[in-house]
Amino acid sequence: MKNVGKFMQEYGVLVALIVFFIINVITRDNFLTAENLRNLISQNAYVGIIAIGMTLVIMTAGIDLSVGSLVALCGALAVLTLNKQAAGEAAPNTAIFMAALASVGIGSVAGALNGIAIAFGRVAPFVVTLAGLAGFRSLALVLGDGGEIRSQVTEFQDFGFGGMAVPGLSMQSGGPLLIYWSTFAFIGVALLASFLLNKTRFGRYVIAVGANERAAKYSAINIQMVRVAAYTLLGGLVGLAAVLNAARMNSVGTGSVGLYYELDAIAAVVIGGTSLKGGKGRIWGTVVGVVLLTMISNMMTAYRIDTDWQGLVRGAVILIAVLLQRSGKDGK
């Protein structure tokens, strides 16, 4: 039983993904279509990008509840910047680049402010980011007059729906099967974050700070700066996710975009095996957690289960993941 508990703690998310995959293959005729498998990865790519940053923050024994509201703020600024550049007769590609720069920039600044308040102000992460959850959304609503901000650049939505065609595969409609740019961004961010966590000094510092803050301090690690860097990195990734999401929708609904993204990101991180106490985590687990949550939502939609039930299912999955973590510790 001890070995089983330890195995489930380490690889339970993969077991769950395989089980759900097999169930879908058996019960759904169209599950293995190339278009559906593409959607499993791309559907939650924005949340996945955020979840990767959240993994690093949680590994420092922190948390960020403000990411959903920050998506709205970054997206609003991105579209406003885009429209202003277009009004100044900037080339479409230049306007899109400036919008992305503004989104990632304001996200990084907001993340840094969260990190500074937590690290140097010694305020609990829950309190600081709860304030951000309310404050960032409010700023987004002010920028959008409480409504939607629409892009005036046609190429922006083309970018959102653009991607790279997969040779030899096509959609049911007959058009080429595209892997969206947001999916490539998700995969690229995951690879870079994995390298950062496992192959660099910063990654070792993140693990050390979360595992034992006092020991990290005695080892001459600048704990405050590690925390600020983790929150800044998460904020930048939120900005990236925000501009990709805005391009996809060609607009930003300041009151609705990003709602519950923080819960989805935290769920993917916990399901992937990262400890909420800090000091332990893995990027690949978070990626699998994102895909697993997407598959569950995909299943519920296919089976025509009311979307109101999805929150209950997600909550149950999080609870089971935490219980598996505890069982693994008990089995050591």
C-alpha positions as a printed Julia matrix, in Angstrom:
332×3 Matrix{Float64}:
   0.0    0.0     0.0
   2.88   2.35    0.76
   4.39   1.79   -2.67
   1.0    2.28   -4.32
   0.49   5.57   -2.49
   3.92   6.82   -3.51
   3.38   5.73   -7.12
   0.03   7.53   -7.29
   1.56  10.66   -5.82
   4.24  10.7    -8.51
   2.31   9.42  -11.52
  -1.37   9.58  -10.57
  -2.04  12.41  -13.01
  -0.69  10.29  -15.89
  -2.77   7.32  -14.78
  -5.88   9.52  -14.69
  -5.12  10.93  -18.15
  -4.7    7.43  -19.61
  -7.91   6.2   -17.98
  -9.95   9.13  -19.27
  -8.35   8.8   -22.7
  -9.33   5.11  -22.92
 -12.88   5.87  -21.77
 -13.21   8.51  -24.48
 -11.83   6.21  -27.18
 -14.31   3.48  -26.22
 -17.4    5.66  -25.79
 -16.96   8.37  -28.44
 -16.71   7.69  -32.17
 -15.22  11.09  -33.06
 -12.74  11.38  -30.2
  -9.67  10.28  -32.15
 -10.23  12.73  -35.0
  -7.26  15.01  -35.59
  -9.42  18.09  -35.1
 -10.67  16.97  -31.68
  -7.19  16.01  -30.47
  -5.93  19.41  -31.63
  -8.66  21.09  -29.62
  -7.74  19.15  -26.48
  -4.39  20.92  -26.44
  -5.38  24.3   -27.82
  -8.66  24.84  -25.94
  -6.98  25.73  -22.65
  -3.61  26.91  -23.95
  -4.14  30.33  -22.33
  -4.81  28.78  -18.93
  -1.88  26.43  -19.51
   0.53  29.33  -20.02
  -0.69  30.88  -16.77
  -0.55  27.55  -14.95
   3.14  27.14  -15.8
   3.92  30.47  -14.16
   1.66  29.54  -11.25
   3.71  26.38  -10.77
   6.83  28.43  -10.02
   4.94  30.71   -7.64
   3.36  27.83   -5.73
   6.75  26.14   -5.49
   7.96  29.18   -3.52
   5.06  28.5    -1.1
   3.04  31.34   -2.64
  -0.18  31.63   -4.61
  -1.78  34.17   -6.94
  -5.53  34.69   -7.02
  -5.32  37.79   -9.23
  -4.36  36.19  -12.56
  -7.9   36.07  -13.95
  -8.47  39.78  -13.32
  -4.99  40.56  -14.64
  -5.92  38.8   -17.89
  -8.75  41.31  -18.26
  -6.49  44.3   -17.51
  -3.67  43.16  -19.81
  -6.1   42.27  -22.58
  -7.82  45.65  -22.31
  -4.51  47.51  -22.53
  -3.41  45.3   -25.42
  -6.48  46.09  -27.53
  -6.39  49.81  -26.65
  -2.72  49.92  -27.64
  -3.51  48.05  -30.85
  -6.28  50.49  -31.8
  -4.12  53.51  -30.97
  -1.3   52.18  -33.14
  -3.75  51.52  -35.97
  -5.14  55.05  -35.64
  -1.6   56.31  -36.03
  -1.38  54.37  -39.3
   1.12  51.85  -37.97
   1.52  48.64  -39.96
  -0.71  45.8   -38.69
   2.23  43.65  -37.63
   3.8   46.57  -35.78
   0.51  47.32  -34.03
   0.13  43.69  -32.94
   3.72  43.61  -31.68
   3.21  46.8   -29.65
  -0.04  45.39  -28.23
   1.76  42.21  -27.16
   4.58  44.25  -25.65
   2.12  46.37  -23.68
   0.27  43.31  -22.42
   3.38  41.41  -21.3
   4.86  44.61  -19.86
   1.87  45.55  -17.69
   1.5   41.93  -16.62
   5.14  41.83  -15.51
   4.78  45.11  -13.62
   1.63  43.92  -11.86
   3.28  40.63  -10.97
   6.33  42.47   -9.63
   4.1   44.68   -7.46
   2.45  41.57   -6.04
   5.85  40.04   -5.38
   7.24  43.18   -3.72
   4.23  43.48   -1.4
   4.59  39.81   -0.44
   8.38  39.64   -0.15
   9.22  43.04    1.32
   5.87  44.06    2.81
   5.56  40.63    4.45
   1.86  40.44    3.59
   0.37  36.99    3.03
   0.18  36.04   -0.69
  -3.52  35.25   -0.3
  -4.27  38.79    0.93
  -2.11  40.61   -1.63
  -3.42  38.72   -4.63
  -7.01  38.84   -3.37
  -6.64  42.63   -3.44
  -5.27  42.29   -6.97
  -8.23  40.15   -7.97
 -10.56  43.04   -7.13
  -8.26  45.88   -8.17
  -7.1   44.65  -11.58
 -10.65  43.81  -12.64
 -11.81  47.25  -11.55
  -9.09  48.93  -13.64
 -10.09  46.83  -16.65
 -13.73  47.86  -16.23
 -12.71  51.51  -16.06
 -10.68  51.18  -19.28
 -13.6   49.5   -21.04
 -16.37  51.64  -19.51
 -17.73  48.45  -17.99
 -18.15  46.78  -21.36
 -16.28  45.31  -24.29
 -13.25  46.7   -26.09
 -13.12  45.59  -29.72
 -10.12  45.47  -32.01
 -10.12  47.72  -35.07
  -7.38  45.68  -36.78
  -8.59  42.78  -38.93
  -5.19  41.12  -38.89
  -5.4   40.77  -35.1
  -8.08  38.08  -35.31
  -6.26  36.49  -38.23
  -3.32  36.15  -35.87
  -5.57  34.65  -33.18
  -6.88  32.0   -35.54
  -3.59  31.58  -37.35
  -1.12  28.77  -36.98
   0.88  26.13  -38.8
  -0.82  23.57  -41.02
  -0.16  19.91  -40.25
   0.88  18.13  -43.46
  -1.51  15.4   -44.55
  -4.26  16.27  -42.06
  -7.45  18.24  -42.64
 -10.56  19.23  -40.72
 -13.98  17.71  -41.33
 -14.88  20.84  -43.3
 -12.04  20.07  -45.68
  -9.75  22.94  -44.7
  -6.18  22.44  -43.46
  -5.72  21.42  -39.82
  -3.91  24.27  -38.08
  -1.98  24.09  -34.85
  -2.7   27.53  -33.4
   0.04  29.95  -32.37
  -1.32  29.84  -28.82
  -0.57  26.11  -28.71
   3.0   26.71  -29.85
   3.3   29.4   -27.19
   2.04  26.96  -24.54
   4.51  24.28  -25.58
   7.38  26.76  -25.86
   6.7   28.27  -22.43
   6.51  24.78  -20.91
   9.88  23.79  -22.39
  11.55  27.01  -21.29
  10.08  26.82  -17.78
  11.18  23.19  -17.45
  14.71  24.18  -18.41
  14.6   27.13  -16.01
  13.39  24.97  -13.13
  15.64  21.96  -13.66
  18.81  23.34  -15.23
  19.4   26.82  -13.77
  20.39  28.35  -10.45
  17.1   30.23  -10.29
  15.2   26.94  -10.45
  17.23  25.53   -7.57
  16.57  28.7    -5.59
  12.81  28.42   -6.21
  12.82  24.87   -4.84
  15.0   25.82   -1.88
  12.85  28.82   -0.87
   9.67  26.75   -0.94
  11.15  23.7     0.77
  12.82  25.46    3.7
  12.94  29.23    3.81
  15.25  29.39    6.81
  17.78  26.99    5.29
  17.65  28.95    2.03
  18.39  32.16    3.93
  21.35  30.57    5.7
  22.59  29.45    2.28
  22.83  33.12    1.25
  19.87  32.92   -1.16
  18.09  36.24   -1.62
  14.65  34.94   -0.7
  12.85  38.21   -1.39
  14.24  38.57   -4.9
  13.46  34.96   -5.78
   9.83  35.54   -4.8
   9.62  38.82   -6.69
  11.12  37.15   -9.77
   8.61  34.28   -9.6
   5.62  36.64   -9.39
   7.06  38.87  -12.12
   7.49  35.88  -14.42
   3.92  34.77  -13.73
   2.65  38.28  -14.49
   4.5   38.33  -17.82
   2.99  34.96  -18.77
  -0.46  36.27  -17.84
   0.17  39.16  -20.24
   1.15  36.73  -22.99
  -1.97  34.63  -22.4
  -4.11  37.77  -22.37
  -2.99  39.05  -25.77
  -3.35  35.6   -27.34
  -6.86  35.29  -25.91
  -7.78  38.8   -27.06
  -6.56  37.99  -30.58
  -8.67  34.86  -30.63
 -11.81  36.75  -29.61
 -10.87  40.0   -31.44
 -12.08  41.79  -28.32
 -11.91  41.89  -24.53
 -15.02  41.68  -22.37
 -13.65  43.46  -19.34
 -16.27  42.02  -17.0
 -16.09  38.43  -18.18
 -12.72  37.54  -19.67
 -10.43  35.61  -17.36
 -13.15  34.62  -14.9
 -12.05  31.59  -12.84
  -8.73  31.37  -14.69
  -7.03  31.42  -11.3
  -9.0   28.37  -10.19
  -8.28  26.49  -13.41
  -4.57  27.31  -13.21
  -4.28  26.3    -9.55
  -6.26  23.13  -10.26
  -3.89  22.14  -13.07
  -0.86  22.81  -10.87
  -2.18  20.78   -7.93
  -3.41  17.94  -10.13
   0.04  17.88  -11.75
   1.66  17.06   -8.42
   3.0   20.41   -7.22
   2.75  20.73   -3.45
   0.74  23.67   -2.13
   3.26  23.86    0.72
   6.02  24.64   -1.76
   9.39  23.12   -2.52
   8.14  20.43   -4.88
   6.69  20.56   -8.38
   7.14  19.69  -12.02
   6.24  21.51  -15.2
   5.31  18.35  -17.13
   2.8   17.5   -14.42
   1.14  20.89  -14.82
   0.93  20.41  -18.61
  -0.71  17.01  -18.11
  -3.04  18.57  -15.53
  -4.16  21.19  -18.07
  -4.83  18.53  -20.7
  -6.69  16.37  -18.17
  -8.98  19.22  -17.12
  -9.63  20.03  -20.77
 -10.46  16.39  -21.48
 -12.92  16.32  -18.58
 -14.65  19.46  -19.87
 -14.62  18.02  -23.38
 -16.26  14.84  -22.12
 -18.98  16.71  -20.26
 -19.76  18.76  -23.35
 -19.86  15.65  -25.55
 -22.19  13.91  -23.11
 -24.38  17.05  -22.96
 -23.93  17.48  -19.23
 -24.97  20.91  -18.0
 -21.97  23.26  -17.77
 -23.1   24.21  -14.27
 -21.8   20.82  -13.11
 -18.28  21.42  -14.37
 -17.26  23.41  -11.3
 -18.31  20.53   -9.06
 -16.3   18.05  -11.1
 -13.25  20.33  -11.1
 -13.5   20.76   -7.33
 -13.72  17.0    -6.83
 -10.66  16.43   -9.02
  -8.65  19.0    -7.0
  -9.67  17.37   -3.73
  -8.7   13.9    -4.97
  -5.34  15.25   -6.17
  -4.58  16.75   -2.75
  -5.63  13.53   -1.0
  -3.3   11.56   -3.26
  -0.45  13.89   -2.3
  -1.17  13.3     1.38
  -1.39   9.55    0.95
   1.99   9.58   -0.76
   3.53  11.42    2.19
   1.95   9.05    4.67
   3.39   6.15    2.75
   7.0    7.3     3.02
